[in-house]
Amino acid sequence: MNLGSVKSRITKLLRKYLPSSQQQANTLVPDSLKSGKLYEVYVLGLIAKELTEKEGCQLKLINSNKVRLKASPGPINSSFPHIEVWKNGQHKGDIWTDVEFVALSHSLSGVSTDPNRGQYHELDIVLVPPGTIDRPAAKDIYLAVECKNTGYQKNLLREILGVRRELSLYRSKPEEDTQFSNWPNPTVPAHPASCLLVYSTDSKVHDFEDPGSIFGIKFYYEPLP
């Protein structure tokens, strides 16, 4: 894999769908990114494309002229680079990367204490309400995305099914309305109603999609460009 040419193609995608609030850099992809995080940036570009073309949204990169990813997951810090999502003149939400969310199991426990280490989990990409800080609650996750630049095996299916369970409860009929008109889904069999997506560079990801589809999880095979 020629990382230079891959970064160039990803930058072209980002320039088209992700204008910056600051002066554009020569490349929107930091030089230090390796293949794992590079895939996350690529998926971010794909999401920007879908929200723009299928949802009619306008996106803007805030607090940076490059897409910068955190070295490790954690709470939302409003001073970090992120993406604002606008539609029909309204600020609909913010996209963040490498965010920990408070699990539904913590909310259902009824305790008022802060979540312990077992009660919050990482997501690669999230869309949450404008102004959300710290660790968002499961009810505040509009869109959750996991990016897997690796062979997709059954353990990863078990993992994403667990993530779905900590985001929402199963709701068969009627399905619940999401924040989206067309993409990824206008309704999901889940409460709270979050859209959960898996992107993988392994075509075998589709071998594992049937169990997830019952719970409204969508699986995409997307190799690096």
C-alpha positions as CSV (number, residue, x, y, z in Angstrom):
1,M,0.0,0.0,0.0
2,N,1.3,3.4,-1.0
3,L,0.2,5.6,2.0
4,G,1.1,8.8,0.1
5,S,-1.3,8.0,-2.7
6,V,-4.0,6.8,-0.3
7,K,-3.8,10.0,1.7
8,S,-4.0,12.0,-1.5
9,R,-7.2,10.3,-2.5
10,I,-8.7,10.7,0.9
11,T,-7.8,14.4,1.0
12,K,-9.6,14.8,-2.4
13,L,-12.7,13.2,-0.8
14,L,-12.5,15.4,2.3
15,R,-12.0,18.6,0.3
16,K,-15.2,18.0,-1.6
17,Y,-17.5,17.3,1.4
18,L,-15.7,18.7,4.4
19,P,-14.8,22.5,4.1
20,S,-12.8,23.9,7.0
21,S,-13.6,26.9,9.1
22,Q,-9.9,27.8,8.8
23,Q,-7.6,28.2,5.8
24,Q,-7.3,24.9,4.0
25,A,-4.0,23.0,4.4
26,N,-2.2,21.3,1.6
27,T,-3.5,18.0,2.9
28,L,-6.4,17.5,5.3
29,V,-4.8,14.2,6.4
30,P,-2.0,14.5,9.0
31,D,1.3,13.0,7.9
32,S,1.6,11.0,11.1
33,L,-1.5,8.9,10.6
34,K,-0.9,5.1,10.1
35,S,-3.2,2.7,8.3
36,G,-5.6,2.1,11.2
37,K,-6.4,5.7,11.9
38,L,-6.1,6.5,8.2
39,Y,-9.1,4.2,7.6
40,E,-11.0,6.1,10.3
41,V,-10.4,9.4,8.4
42,Y,-11.5,7.7,5.2
43,V,-14.7,6.5,6.7
44,L,-15.3,10.0,8.1
45,G,-15.1,11.2,4.5
46,L,-17.6,8.6,3.3
47,I,-20.0,9.7,6.1
48,A,-19.6,13.3,5.0
49,K,-20.4,12.3,1.5
50,E,-23.5,10.4,2.5
51,L,-24.8,13.1,4.8
52,T,-24.3,15.7,2.1
53,E,-25.7,13.8,-0.9
54,K,-28.5,11.8,0.8
55,E,-29.5,14.0,3.7
56,G,-28.9,17.4,2.2
57,C,-26.6,18.5,5.1
58,Q,-23.8,21.0,5.1
59,L,-20.7,20.0,7.0
60,K,-17.9,22.2,8.4
61,L,-14.6,21.2,10.0
62,I,-14.2,23.3,13.2
63,N,-11.0,24.2,15.2
64,S,-8.6,22.9,12.7
65,N,-7.6,22.9,9.0
66,K,-6.9,19.2,9.2
67,V,-8.8,16.1,10.3
68,R,-7.1,15.3,13.6
69,L,-7.8,12.2,15.6
70,K,-7.2,11.7,19.3
71,A,-4.4,9.3,20.3
72,S,-6.8,7.5,22.6
73,P,-10.6,7.5,23.3
74,G,-12.1,9.8,26.0
75,P,-14.8,12.3,26.7
76,I,-15.8,15.1,24.3
77,N,-13.7,18.2,24.7
78,S,-15.2,21.2,22.8
79,S,-11.8,22.7,22.1
80,F,-10.8,19.7,20.0
81,P,-11.4,19.6,16.2
82,H,-14.8,18.3,15.2
83,I,-17.4,18.6,12.4
84,E,-20.6,20.6,12.6
85,V,-23.6,19.3,10.7
86,W,-26.1,21.8,9.4
87,K,-29.4,21.3,7.6
88,N,-31.9,24.0,6.4
89,G,-30.0,26.6,8.3
90,Q,-30.1,24.7,11.6
91,H,-27.2,23.2,13.5
92,K,-28.3,19.6,13.8
93,G,-25.4,18.0,15.5
94,D,-21.6,17.5,15.9
95,I,-19.4,14.7,14.7
96,W,-16.6,13.6,17.0
97,T,-14.0,10.8,16.8
98,D,-12.7,8.4,19.5
99,V,-15.4,9.2,22.0
100,E,-16.5,7.2,25.1
101,F,-20.3,7.1,25.8
102,V,-22.1,6.3,29.0
103,A,-23.6,2.8,28.6
104,L,-27.4,2.2,28.7
105,S,-26.7,-0.3,31.5
106,H,-25.5,2.6,33.7
107,S,-28.7,4.7,33.0
108,L,-30.9,1.7,33.7
109,S,-29.2,1.0,37.0
110,G,-30.7,4.2,38.4
111,V,-27.5,5.2,40.3
112,S,-26.5,8.8,40.5
113,T,-22.8,8.2,40.7
114,D,-20.4,8.7,37.7
115,P,-20.0,5.6,35.5
116,N,-17.1,3.2,36.4
117,R,-14.8,1.8,33.7
118,G,-17.2,-0.9,32.8
119,Q,-20.0,1.5,32.2
120,Y,-18.6,3.5,29.3
121,H,-17.4,2.3,26.0
122,E,-15.5,3.7,23.0
123,L,-16.9,4.5,19.6
124,D,-14.8,5.5,16.6
125,I,-17.1,8.1,15.2
126,V,-20.3,9.6,16.7
127,L,-22.9,12.2,15.8
128,V,-24.4,13.9,18.9
129,P,-26.6,16.9,19.6
130,P,-24.9,20.4,19.3
131,G,-23.0,21.4,22.4
132,T,-22.6,17.9,23.8
133,I,-19.6,17.6,26.1
134,D,-18.0,15.0,28.4
135,R,-19.3,11.4,27.8
136,P,-22.6,11.5,26.0
137,A,-25.4,9.3,27.2
138,A,-26.7,6.5,25.0
139,K,-29.9,8.6,24.3
140,D,-27.7,11.4,22.8
141,I,-26.0,9.2,20.2
142,Y,-27.7,9.9,16.8
143,L,-25.1,7.9,14.8
144,A,-22.4,5.5,15.9
145,V,-19.7,4.1,13.6
146,E,-17.1,1.4,14.1
147,C,-14.1,1.3,11.6
148,K,-12.3,-2.0,11.2
149,N,-9.2,-2.0,9.0
150,T,-8.6,-5.7,9.6
151,G,-9.9,-9.1,8.9
152,Y,-13.5,-9.3,10.1
153,Q,-14.1,-12.3,12.4
154,K,-16.9,-13.5,14.6
155,N,-15.4,-11.9,17.7
156,L,-16.0,-8.5,16.1
157,L,-19.6,-9.4,15.5
158,R,-20.0,-10.3,19.2
159,E,-18.4,-7.0,20.0
160,I,-20.7,-4.9,17.8
161,L,-23.8,-6.7,19.2
162,G,-22.6,-5.8,22.6
163,V,-22.2,-2.2,21.6
164,R,-25.8,-2.2,20.2
165,R,-27.1,-3.5,23.6
166,E,-25.3,-0.7,25.5
167,L,-26.7,1.9,23.1
168,S,-30.4,0.8,23.1
169,L,-33.0,-1.8,23.7
170,Y,-34.6,-3.8,21.0
171,R,-37.9,-2.5,19.7
172,S,-39.5,-4.4,16.9
173,K,-42.8,-2.7,15.9
174,P,-43.3,0.1,15.4
175,E,-39.6,1.0,14.7
176,E,-38.5,4.3,16.3
177,D,-37.8,7.4,14.2
178,T,-34.1,8.5,14.0
179,Q,-32.7,11.9,13.3
180,F,-32.4,11.1,9.5
181,S,-34.7,11.3,6.6
182,N,-32.9,8.9,4.2
183,W,-29.4,7.8,5.3
184,P,-28.4,5.7,7.1
185,N,-32.0,4.9,8.2
186,P,-35.1,6.9,8.9
187,T,-36.2,4.3,11.5
188,V,-34.5,1.6,13.6
189,P,-35.7,-1.3,15.8
190,A,-34.1,0.3,18.8
191,H,-34.9,2.6,21.7
192,P,-33.2,5.1,22.1
193,A,-33.1,5.3,18.3
194,S,-29.4,5.4,17.2
195,C,-28.0,4.3,13.9
196,L,-25.1,1.9,14.3
197,L,-22.8,1.3,11.3
198,V,-19.8,-1.0,10.8
199,Y,-17.2,-0.2,8.0
200,S,-14.6,-2.8,7.2
201,T,-11.8,-3.3,4.7
202,D,-12.6,-7.1,4.7
203,S,-15.4,-8.2,2.3
204,K,-16.2,-11.0,4.7
205,V,-17.9,-8.4,6.9
206,H,-21.1,-9.3,5.0
207,D,-20.8,-12.9,6.2
208,F,-21.8,-11.6,9.6
209,E,-24.4,-9.0,8.9
210,D,-27.6,-11.1,9.3
211,P,-27.6,-11.1,13.2
212,G,-26.8,-7.4,13.3
213,S,-29.5,-6.4,10.8
214,I,-32.2,-7.7,13.2
215,F,-31.1,-4.9,15.6
216,G,-30.7,-2.3,12.9
217,I,-26.9,-2.5,12.5
218,K,-25.6,-1.8,8.9
219,F,-22.4,-3.3,7.6
220,Y,-20.3,-1.8,4.8
221,Y,-17.4,-3.3,2.9
222,E,-15.1,-0.3,2.0
223,P,-11.5,-0.9,1.2
224,L,-9.0,1.9,1.4
225,P,-9.0,3.9,-1.9
